[in-house]
Amino acid sequence: MFNTILTSVIIPIWNKLELTKACLRSLSFSEKSEVIIIDNGSTDNSYEWIKKNYPSIKIIQNSRNLGVTAAWNQGLKLSSGKYICIANNDLIFSKNCIKILQSNLEKHEWIGLASPYTIQDESRNVPSFSLPAVPYGKNNFDEYKKQNRLGYTGWCFMFRRKDSLKEFDPKYFLWYQDDDFLNQQLFQNRGIPPFRFPAPGKVPILISGAEVKHQYSSSHDQLDEHWIKRTTENEKNYFKKKWRGYNGNSYLKDIKWGNRVFLKNPEITIMSQANKKNGYNGPLVSSIVPCYNRKEMLERTIKSLINQTYLNHQIIFVDDGSIQILEPFLKDQLKSFKGNWKIIRISYNSGPGIARKIGMQNCNGEYIQFIDSDDEALPEKISEQLKTLENNKELLMTYGTTLVGKKDEDMVILGRTNKTKQKIAPLFPYNVYWTTSSILWRKEYISEDSWFPLFGSEDLLFEFINGLMDYPIMHTPSKKPILKKWVHPKNISNQIATDYLYQMEILKCFDIIYKKVKEEKQFSQLKIVAELYRSKIMFFLVHRRYNEAHYCIYMYKDLTEEKFSIEKLAFLLSKIFPIRRVYKMLRKYYWFEKKIKNNIKL
């Protein structure tokens, strides 16, 4: 028979029948959900009462108290739902609470744990990751809980069965099993959230509209105080030892618990636009300029677009939720522009990938270019590149020679931007043949869905995906450079080498590339993808981010055909010895290897 159960709610109980009654009365029962009770040796007739009053509930009766974690695992084995909700019996659920949690897990693959907001006695202590869920320290909790936020509660959380990886760690009896499962989701389930997140896994979210009332620690008053203290200390030490290689809760400190998270697509508003009948000849070219603050740098970029010698030109500014008010400034700058333009505002900062995607959706050009808000397009850029694409209809794009420097007199040619490349692929190993701004694209050949909600390497991913189509490309045969990239303290590229969160975005990019390579059955590129992961191992080792280093090593060893490598050896040793110790040795090996190579070059 086809399994129609979507959600399994698992509730361990140990006496406290009156609380269990209130909890069950608040739950909404349906054909697509099941409730599983694990009776951990109750002596107050809880088992008999539930069997009589709720015959549809699955119930396991233990002869003694096996502990919270054992009960969770019993319920997990008995459950059949796609989504699993772990809940205490001292909760009263708001209307549709379970359904709301489930629907958000269905909609957003990057959410790993969905928890409700919680009403409880403010004097009760809670773990730091649960503080955003409770009224403590908040002036207007009713207003506060209208937003989705980073947070998690061990007394009620929902997750996908496929994300459980394995059973809950049975070495925990009383405490830390919820912390342990949180770490599992944060570190061991790859997630690609649409915002910068300091852990590599899936994200724990407090869901607006889902709420429980909680009588905190209601079962613990049945236990011996000295036993609780001793057990808590033992389980705390085990937890710390287990997660030591992952920096334990220091990762949790990096997470801005309680920060608002947007689950709905941003609202798009066309703030201003000019629709002129200019009668210019030739195909329309659209310039898309994503902006996030940096008003002081935009002026040069705008002037460079206004001064283009090619006249049938449209400019689309996409304000990506800037704190600065940009619209009046942009309108003032555009007074002398004879073409059409739009100023679009995104309701919250969504990243350059989404900004460019929205620009594509709102432009009319046959050809498009994505211009960074601190770059300067030289006057002949569009005319020279358009000529190249018009004369070569098979081309996907054309890129041109780019200058880079702090001052005009310091400008030099950037990378290989003056060299010829005939196709995007192979894009790796990466050599700078072009920048985002130095390209003119033929719009009909590219897809807006190639832009992903990343805050780093989104342009690299866009180029890679469109390169899979195998269209030819061409260097613009202009006698002069077509673009200037200005070096300044706010350049994102200045931060790449040390910005841990930016490197996390690059890892997301690699994960999407790997997925796309498999989907397109481009198996010959798997070796290149393996080298991408290998290239990031040293960064994460240097920054003591052993979990990310471990993941990169895992992906490298899994994708490469090498029978032996130092990375494979390190991975095997990490199964035997503490991960921190093994990867310290690997870091030293990399330094030694680099030193030898440098000496050979000298």
C-alpha positions in Angstrom: 0.0 0.0 0.0 1.3 3.5 -0.9 2.5 5.4 2.1 0.5 8.6 2.5 2.1 9.7 5.9 3.8 13.0 5.5 4.6 13.8 9.1 5.4 11.7 12.1 5.3 13.4 15.5 7.4 11.6 18.1 6.7 12.3 21.8 8.5 10.6 24.6 6.7 10.6 27.9 7.5 9.7 31.5 4.5 10.1 33.8 2.9 13.6 33.8 -0.3 12.3 32.3 -2.1 15.7 32.7 0.5 17.4 30.5 0.3 14.6 27.9 -3.5 15.0 27.8 -3.2 18.8 27.1 -0.5 18.2 24.5 -2.5 15.6 22.6 -5.7 17.8 22.7 -3.7 20.6 21.0 -2.5 18.4 18.1 -4.4 18.3 14.8 -4.8 14.7 13.7 -5.1 13.9 10.0 -4.7 11.0 7.5 -1.4 12.4 6.4 0.2 12.5 9.9 0.9 10.1 12.7 1.6 10.5 16.4 4.0 8.1 18.1 4.3 8.0 21.9 7.2 6.4 23.6 6.3 5.7 27.2 9.5 5.5 29.2 8.3 3.4 32.1 5.4 5.6 33.3 3.7 4.6 36.5 0.6 6.8 36.3 -1.4 4.8 33.8 -0.4 7.0 30.9 -0.1 4.0 28.5 -3.6 2.7 29.4 -5.2 6.1 29.1 -3.6 6.8 25.6 -4.6 3.4 24.3 -8.2 3.9 25.4 -8.7 7.5 24.3 -6.4 7.7 21.2 -6.5 4.2 19.6 -4.9 5.6 16.4 -1.7 6.6 18.2 1.2 4.3 17.9 2.6 3.7 21.3 5.7 1.8 22.7 5.8 0.9 26.4 9.2 0.6 27.9 9.5 -1.3 31.2 11.9 1.4 32.5 13.1 4.8 31.6 15.6 4.3 28.8 16.3 8.0 28.4 15.3 10.7 25.9 17.6 9.7 23.1 16.7 6.0 23.2 13.0 7.1 23.0 13.7 9.3 20.0 15.4 6.4 18.2 12.5 4.0 19.0 10.1 6.5 17.5 12.3 7.2 14.5 12.4 3.4 13.7 8.6 3.1 14.1 7.8 6.2 12.0 6.9 6.3 8.3 6.7 10.0 7.7 8.8 12.0 5.2 9.1 14.7 7.9 9.9 13.9 11.5 8.8 16.2 14.4 10.4 15.6 17.8 8.4 17.1 20.7 8.2 17.1 24.5 4.9 16.1 26.1 4.8 19.4 28.1 3.9 21.4 25.0 0.6 22.9 23.8 0.6 23.4 20.0 -0.9 26.4 18.3 -3.4 25.7 15.5 -1.7 24.3 12.4 1.7 24.4 14.1 2.9 21.1 12.6 1.5 21.9 9.2 3.3 25.2 9.1 6.6 23.7 10.1 6.2 21.0 7.5 5.3 23.3 4.6 8.4 25.4 5.1 10.6 22.3 5.0 8.8 21.4 1.8 9.4 24.8 0.2 13.1 25.3 1.2 15.5 22.5 0.8 18.3 24.5 2.6 16.3 24.6 5.9 17.5 21.7 8.0 15.5 22.2 11.2 12.2 24.0 11.6 11.1 25.0 15.1 8.2 27.0 16.6 8.3 30.1 18.7 7.8 29.3 22.4 5.8 30.9 25.2 7.3 29.9 28.6 8.3 31.3 32.0 11.0 33.9 31.3 12.9 32.8 34.4 13.8 29.4 32.8 17.3 29.0 31.4 17.6 27.9 27.8 20.6 27.2 25.5 21.9 30.2 23.6 20.6 28.8 20.3 17.1 28.7 21.7 17.1 32.2 23.1 15.6 33.7 19.9 12.5 31.4 20.3 11.5 32.6 23.8 10.2 36.0 25.2 13.3 36.5 27.4 14.9 39.9 26.9 12.4 41.0 24.2 10.3 44.1 24.7 7.6 43.2 22.2 7.6 39.4 21.6 4.3 39.5 19.7 5.9 41.8 17.1 9.3 40.0 17.2 7.9 36.6 16.4 6.2 37.8 13.2 9.5 37.2 11.4 11.3 34.0 10.6 14.7 33.9 12.4 17.8 31.9 12.9 17.0 29.6 15.9 16.3 26.2 17.2 14.5 24.6 20.1 15.4 21.1 21.5 11.9 20.7 22.9 10.3 20.9 19.4 11.9 20.6 16.0 11.1 19.1 12.6 13.4 17.8 10.0 13.4 15.6 6.8 13.8 11.9 7.4 16.5 11.9 4.7 18.5 14.5 6.6 18.7 12.4 9.8 21.8 10.7 8.3 21.6 8.0 11.1 20.0 7.5 14.5 20.4 10.0 17.3 23.6 9.3 19.2 22.6 6.8 21.9 25.4 7.8 24.2 23.3 10.7 25.4 20.6 9.9 28.1 19.4 13.2 29.4 21.1 16.2 27.8 23.0 17.3 24.7 21.2 15.1 22.2 19.5 18.2 20.8 22.8 20.1 20.6 24.4 17.0 18.9 21.6 16.8 16.3 21.9 20.6 15.6 25.7 20.1 15.0 24.9 17.2 12.7 22.7 19.4 10.6 25.0 22.4 10.6 28.2 20.4 9.7 27.2 17.1 8.0 24.3 18.0 5.7 25.3 20.2 2.9 23.1 23.2 2.5 22.9 26.1 0.0 21.0 28.9 1.8 20.4 32.1 -0.2 22.5 34.2 2.3 25.9 34.1 3.9 25.9 31.5 6.7 28.9 30.6 8.8 28.3 26.8 8.8 28.4 24.5 5.8 25.3 22.6 6.5 21.5 23.2 6.6 20.0 26.1 8.5 17.9 26.0 11.7 14.9 28.4 11.4 12.2 29.6 13.8 9.0 29.7 11.7 6.6 32.6 12.1 3.0 31.4 12.7 4.1 28.2 14.5 4.0 28.4 18.2 4.0 26.2 21.4 3.4 26.8 25.0 6.1 25.1 27.1 6.3 24.1 30.8 10.1 23.8 30.7 11.9 20.8 32.4 8.7 19.2 33.7 10.1 15.7 33.7 13.4 16.5 35.4 11.8 17.1 38.8 11.3 13.3 39.0 15.1 12.7 38.9 17.7 12.7 41.7 19.5 16.1 41.7 23.0 14.6 42.2 22.4 12.1 39.4 21.3 14.9 37.1 24.5 16.9 37.9 26.8 13.9 37.3 25.1 12.8 34.1 25.0 16.3 32.7 28.8 16.7 33.3 29.6 13.4 31.7 27.4 14.1 28.6 28.8 17.6 28.3 32.4 16.2 28.3 31.4 13.6 25.7 29.7 16.2 23.5 32.8 18.5 23.6 35.1 15.6 22.8 33.0 14.4 19.9 32.7 17.8 18.2 36.2 19.1 19.1 37.5 18.7 15.6 34.6 20.9 14.4 35.5 23.7 17.0 32.4 22.6 18.9 30.1 25.5 19.8 32.5 28.1 18.5 30.7 27.7 15.2 27.4 28.4 17.0 28.9 31.7 18.2 29.5 32.8 14.6 25.8 32.3 13.8 23.8 35.5 14.4 21.1 33.8 16.4 17.8 35.7 16.1 18.7 37.4 12.8 15.8 37.7 10.5 15.6 35.3 7.6 13.6 36.0 4.5 11.7 32.9 3.2 9.6 34.6 0.6 11.0 35.9 -2.7 11.9 39.6 -2.5 9.4 42.2 -3.7 10.5 44.0 -6.8 9.5 47.7 -7.3 10.3 49.8 -10.4 11.0 53.1 -8.6 11.5 55.2 -11.8 11.9 54.7 -15.5 12.3 56.6 -18.7 10.7 55.4 -21.9 11.8 57.5 -24.8 11.2 57.1 -28.5 14.7 57.8 -29.7 14.7 56.2 -33.2 18.2 54.9 -32.9 19.3 52.3 -35.4 20.7 48.9 -34.5 19.9 46.3 -31.9 19.2 47.4 -28.4 21.9 46.7 -25.8 21.0 46.6 -22.1 23.5 47.4 -19.4 22.5 45.8 -16.0 24.1 47.5 -13.0 23.5 45.8 -9.6 24.0 48.3 -6.7 24.4 47.9 -3.0 25.2 51.2 -1.4 28.6 52.5 -2.6 27.0 55.7 -4.0 30.4 57.4 -4.1 31.7 54.9 -6.6 28.6 54.7 -8.8 29.1 58.2 -10.4 32.1 57.1 -12.5 30.3 53.9 -13.6 27.2 55.9 -14.7 29.2 58.5 -16.6 31.0 55.7 -18.5 27.7 54.2 -19.6 26.3 57.5 -20.6 29.4 58.3 -22.7 29.2 55.1 -24.8 29.5 55.9 -28.5 26.7 53.3 -29.3 23.4 55.1 -28.8 20.7 52.4 -28.8 21.4 51.6 -25.2 19.3 50.9 -22.2 20.5 51.1 -18.6 18.9 49.0 -15.8 19.9 49.8 -12.2 19.0 47.1 -9.6 19.2 48.5 -6.1 19.8 45.3 -4.0 18.2 46.6 -0.8 20.7 49.3 -0.2 20.8 51.1 3.2 21.7 54.3 1.3 18.9 56.0 -0.7 20.1 55.7 -4.3 17.1 56.6 -6.4 17.4 60.4 -6.3 21.1 60.2 -6.9 20.7 57.9 -9.9 18.0 60.0 -11.5 20.1 63.1 -11.1 23.1 61.3 -12.8 20.9 60.1 -15.7 19.6 63.6 -16.7 22.0 63.7 -19.7 21.4 60.1 -20.8 19.4 60.0 -24.1 18.4 56.4 -23.9 15.8 54.5 -21.8 16.5 53.5 -18.2 15.0 51.9 -15.2 15.7 52.0 -11.5 14.5 48.8 -9.7 14.6 48.2 -6.0 14.7 44.8 -4.3 13.0 44.7 -0.9 16.0 43.1 0.9 19.6 42.4 0.1 19.5 39.2 -2.1 23.0 39.2 -3.5 24.5 40.1 -6.9 23.2 36.9 -8.6 19.6 37.6 -7.9 20.1 41.3 -8.7 21.4 40.4 -12.2 18.7 37.9 -12.7 16.0 40.6 -11.9 17.9 42.9 -14.3 17.6 40.3 -17.1 13.9 39.9 -16.4 13.3 43.6 -16.8 15.5 44.5 -19.7 14.6 44.7 -23.4 18.0 44.3 -25.1 18.9 41.8 -27.7 22.4 42.0 -26.1 23.2 42.5 -22.4 26.2 43.3 -20.3 26.5 43.1 -16.5 28.5 46.1 -15.2 29.8 46.1 -11.7 29.0 49.3 -9.8 32.7 50.3 -9.5 33.9 49.5 -13.0 34.4 51.9 -15.9 33.2 50.9 -19.4 35.4 52.8 -21.9 33.5 54.7 -24.7 33.9 52.1 -27.5 33.0 49.1 -25.4 29.5 48.5 -26.6 30.1 49.5 -30.2 33.2 47.3 -30.6 31.6 44.3 -28.9 28.3 44.6 -30.7 30.2 44.7 -34.0 31.9 41.4 -33.0 28.6 39.6 -32.1 26.7 41.0 -35.1 29.4 39.8 -37.5 29.6 36.3 -35.8 26.0 35.1 -35.2 27.2 31.8 -33.7 28.9 33.5 -30.7 27.6 33.2 -27.2 29.6 36.2 -26.0 32.6 38.4 -26.6 35.1 39.7 -24.0 37.6 42.4 -24.2 40.9 43.7 -22.9 40.7 45.0 -19.4 42.9 47.4 -17.5 43.3 47.3 -13.7 44.9 49.7 -11.2 44.5 52.3 -8.5 45.3 55.3 -10.7 45.3 55.9 -14.5 49.1 56.0 -14.6 49.2 52.6 -12.8 46.9 50.8 -15.1 48.1 47.4 -16.5 46.4 44.7 -18.5 44.5 42.3 -16.2 45.4 38.7 -16.5 44.9 37.2 -19.9 42.1 39.6 -20.9 44.0 40.5 -24.1 44.4 36.8 -25.1 42.2 34.6 -27.3 39.9 31.9 -25.9 37.5 30.1 -28.2 35.0 28.6 -25.7 34.2 29.1 -22.0 35.0 25.5 -21.2 37.2 24.4 -19.8 36.8 27.3 -17.3 39.1 25.6 -14.8 41.9 25.8 -13.8 40.8 29.4 -13.7 42.7 32.0 -15.6 41.5 35.6 -15.9 40.4 35.9 -19.5 37.5 38.2 -18.6 35.7 39.8 -15.8 31.9 40.1 -15.4 31.9 43.6 -16.8 34.1 43.0 -19.8 31.6 40.6 -21.5 28.7 41.4 -23.9 26.3 38.4 -24.0 23.8 37.4 -26.7 20.7 37.3 -24.6 18.8 34.6 -26.6 21.6 32.1 -25.8 21.7 32.5 -22.0 19.2 31.8 -19.3 18.3 33.9 -16.3 18.1 30.7 -14.3 21.9 30.5 -14.5 22.1 33.1 -11.8 22.0 31.7 -8.3 21.4 33.4 -4.9 25.1 33.4 -3.9 27.1 36.3 -2.4 30.4 35.2 -4.0 31.4 33.3 -7.2 27.9 33.7 -8.7 29.4 35.1 -11.9 31.8 32.2 -12.1 28.9 29.8 -11.8 26.8 31.7 -14.4 29.7 31.5 -16.9 30.3 27.8 -16.1 26.6 26.8 -16.6 26.4 28.7 -19.9 29.7 27.3 -21.0 28.2 23.8 -20.8 26.2 24.7 -24.0 29.5 24.7 -25.9 28.8 27.8 -27.9 31.9 29.6 -29.3 33.2 32.8 -27.8 35.6 35.4 -29.1 38.0 38.1 -27.8 36.8 41.5 -29.0 39.4 42.6 -31.6 39.6 46.2 -30.4 42.8 48.1 -30.7 42.2 49.6 -27.3 41.1 48.2 -23.9 37.4 48.3 -23.4 37.2 48.4 -19.5 38.9 49.7 -16.5 38.7 47.9 -13.1 39.6 50.3 -10.3 41.4 48.9 -7.3 40.2 50.4 -4.0 39.8 49.3 -0.3 36.2 48.2 -0.8 36.9 45.8 -3.7 35.4 42.4 -2.8 38.4 40.8 -4.5 40.6 42.3 -1.8 38.8 40.2 0.9 38.6 36.9 -0.9 41.9 35.5 0.4 40.9 36.0 4.1 37.1 36.2 4.1 35.9 32.9 5.5 32.2 33.6 4.6 33.2 34.4 1.0 35.1 31.1 0.8 31.9 29.4 2.1 30.1 30.9 -0.9 32.7 29.5 -3.2 32.2 26.1 -1.7 28.4 26.4 -2.5 29.4 27.4 -6.0 31.5 24.2 -6.3 28.6 22.1 -5.0 26.2 23.5 -7.6 28.9 22.9 -10.3 29.3 19.3 -9.2 25.5 18.8 -9.4 25.3 20.4 -12.8 28.1 18.3 -14.2 26.3 15.1 -13.0 23.0 16.3 -14.4 24.5 17.1 -17.8 26.5 13.9 -17.7 29.7 15.8 -18.3 31.7 13.1 -16.5 35.0 14.1 -18.1 34.9 17.3 -16.0 34.7 15.5 -12.6 38.5 15.5 -12.3 38.4 19.3 -12.7 35.7 19.6 -10.1 37.8 17.4 -7.7 40.7 19.9 -8.1 38.4 22.7 -7.3 37.7 21.2 -3.9 41.4 20.3 -3.4 42.3 24.0 -4.1 40.3 25.1 -1.0 41.7 22.6 1.5 44.7 24.7 2.6 42.6 27.8 3.1 40.3 26.0 5.6 43.2 24.3 7.3 45.0 27.6 7.8 41.9 29.2 9.3 41.3 26.1 11.5 38.0 25.3 9.8 38.6 21.6 10.0 35.0 20.7 9.1 35.2 22.5 5.7 38.6 21.1 5.1 37.3 17.6 5.9 34.4 18.1 3.4 36.8 19.3 0.6 39.1 16.3 1.3 36.0 14.0 1.2 34.9 15.4 -2.2 38.4 15.3 -3.6 39.0 11.7 -2.7 35.5 10.7 -3.9 35.9 12.3 -7.3 39.5 11.7 -8.1 40.7 8.4 -9.7 44.1 8.5 -7.8 44.7 5.3 -5.9 46.8 7.1 -3.3 47.1 10.7 -2.2 48.1 12.5 0.9 44.5 13.7 1.2 43.2 10.2 1.1 45.6 9.1 3.8 44.6 12.1 6.0 40.9 11.2 5.5 41.5 7.6 6.6 43.5 8.7 9.6 40.8 11.1 10.6 38.6 8.1 11.2 41.0 6.7 13.7 42.6 9.8 15.4 41.2 13.2 16.4 40.4 15.2 13.3 42.1 18.3 14.6 45.4 16.5 15.2 45.4 14.8 11.7 44.6 18.0 9.8 47.3 19.9 11.7 49.8 17.4 10.3 48.3 17.8 6.8 48.6 21.6 7.1 52.3 21.3 8.0 52.8 18.9 5.1 51.3 21.5 2.7 53.5 24.2 4.1 56.6 22.0 3.7 55.6 21.0 0.1 55.1 24.7 -0.8 58.5 25.6 0.7 60.3 22.9 -1.3 58.5 24.1 -4.6 59.5 27.7 -3.9 63.1 26.7 -3.3 63.2 24.7 -6.5 61.9 27.7 -8.5 64.7 29.9 -7.0 
